[in-house]
């Protein structure tokens, strides 16, 4: 199988190149790993849109630009469902990105139900990235906070962050409380599952994973689950 697949997210896009190296000259700087004949790339979606690339299969909110053949497109929920491998027969898999959250649940090894939230989870990941840039804070500097903001959406947390910082709190402390609030909302959205298999960029945010760990057992699947589920 010599194919290239795309998960085009709002902020970041993920690409897997199977058994070939044609993208090395174009986006080699965004290569994150090579394993078992597969090259894995993560690059800004803004950069991806400037490139003239062809894909054999795709999913994701920003993939419209690359859909010349609609048969090549896979719905994100279907990609998420097919992308998970070797889990327990009873499992909940949640994909949390920059603009939405979605989960699928299996019972007895068979699909049971799902939910897809494009409102309350809107912009959570993108908002965190903007906050880190604005306050010149690295995600690695953030530690899990025992306190949290009771927020319903990423946008609504901005006022709380600015108020706390104006009162003397450090940006790191305020952003950590914001992330804890997102983790708490995520757990509630996922039906308060005892274990959550986590897909998406939040897998790399230790503060978020540690915050989620206060409520359940998170298992990180990484950022390429949807890509793996396309073919």
N, C-alpha and C positions, 0 to 999 in steps of 0.2 A: 504494500500500500504506500504510494507516494502522493501524499496529499498535504494541503495546508489549510488549517481551520482557524476561525476567528471568533472570539468573544469580545464584541465591541461595546465596552461600558461607556458611561457618560464621561468619566474622567480618565480612566485607564483602560487600555485594550490588551487582551491576552491572545497570544498566537502560539499554536503548536504546529511545527513543521515535521511531518513524518517521512523519514528515510530520504531526505534530500537537504541540501544546504544552499538553496537559491536565494534565501533572504539575508545571508551573511553580509553580502556587499552593501545591501540597502539599509538594514536595521541591525547589523551585527553588534552595535554598541548597546542594544537593549536586550541582548541574550542573557538570560539569568541562569540557565543550566542546560546541559545536554545529557540525555539518559536513554538507554535502550533504543537508539536510533531516532530519538525525538529531540528537536530543539525547541526550547521554551523561551518565549519573548514576552516582556511586559513593557509597553511604551505608552506615552500620553496619547489619548484619543485625538487631541488637537494636532499632533504630529502625524498620526495615521491618516487623517483626512487629507493631508497634503501629498500623500504618496499614491502612485498609480500601481496598486497591487491587486492581484486576483486571488480569490479564495475558493476552495472546493466546497466548503460548508461554513455556515456562520450562524451566530446568535447574538443577542445583545441589542440594547436600545439604539446604539449608534451605527448599526450595521446597514441601515437603509442605503447609504452611499455605495455599498459594494454589492447590493442585490441586483444582479443582472438576470438571474434566473431564480424565481421564487421557490423552486423546488430545493434550492440549496439552503434555505433558511429553516431553522428549527426554533420553535418557541422556547423561551428561557426555562420555563417550568419543566418542559419535557427534557431539555438538556440537563437540568439539575437532577431529574429523576434517573436518567440513564448514566450520569457521570459518576455516581457513587458505586463503589465496589466493596465486596466482602465485609458488609456490616452485619450487625445482629438482625434477626428477623423482625424485631420491633425496634424501629429507629426513627428519629426525627432529624432531618437534614435542613439546615437553614443557610440561605445565601444572603449576606448583608453587604450591600454595596454603597455607592455614593448617593444614590437617589431612591432606592427602594429596598424592601426586604421581602423575602419569599421563603416558604418552607414546604416540604413534602414529608408525609409520614407513612411509614410502612408498618403493617401489623401482620405477624405470621408470614413474613416474607413477601406480602402482597401490598400494593398501593392501597392506602386507606383514605387519606384526605390531604388537603393543601390549603394554603392561604397566600395571598399576594397583596402586600400593603404598599401602595404608591403614594399615600398621603402622609400619615404620621411619621413614616420613616424617611420621607423625602429630604434629600440633601444632607443626611447625617454625615456620611463619609466625606462629602465635598466640604461641608461646613467645618469639620475638624481640620482638614488640610488647610483651609483658609485661615483658621484661627492660629494654627501652628506657624504659618508664614507671617501673619500679621504681628504676632507677639514674639517672633524669632525664637520659637521653642521647638526642640526636637522631640519626636514621639518617644525616643529612648529616655528622655528626662522625666517622663511622667510616671508616677507611682500610683498604685491603686488607692483611692480615697475611701475611707469608711463612710463619708458623707456623700450625698448625691443631690442633684437638682431634680425636683419633681417636674419633669417636662414631658410634653406630649409630642414634640417635634423638634428637630435640630434648630430650626429658626427661632423657636420660642425660648431657647436656652441662651441666646446671645445677650439678651437684656440682663439675665442673672449673672452672666460672666462679667459683663462690663460694670455692673453695680458692685460686685465683690471686689474687683480689681480697684475700682475707684475708692473703696473703703480700706484698701491696703493689702488685700490678698495678692499673692503672687499669681502670675498667669498660669504657672504650672499647676498650682492648687485648684484654681478655678476651672481650668480645662479638664482636670482629672475628675472633679465633681460632675462636670457636664457629661463626660464619658461614662461615669458610673450610672448616671441617669439613663443614658442610652442603653447600657447593658441591662438595666432593670426593665426597661420597656421591651427590649428584645426578648427577655425571658418570659414576660407576660404575653407578648405576641405569639410566642412559640408554645402557648398553652401550659406554661410552667413545667416544661419537661424536665425530668431528672437528669437527662443527658442530651446535649445538643451537639450534633456534628456540624461544625462551622465551616462554611465556604465563603471565600471572598477576601478582600483586602484587610478586613478587620482581624484576620488570622495573624497578621504581622504587627498588630497593635497590642503590645503586652499589657498596657493599662486596661484596655477593654477586656481582654481575655481574663485577666486577674479579677476584674470587677464582675464579670459574668460568673466566675468561679464561686462567688459568694452565694449564688443561687442554684447552681447546677454544676454538672461536670461537662465542660466544653472539650470537644475533641477537634483539633484543627485539621482540616482537609486541604487547605491551601487555596490558591487563586485560580487553579486550572480545571476545577470540577466541571464547569459548563463546557469548556473546550473538549474535555475528555468525553462528554456525553453527546457531542454533536454527530459523530460517526457511528 
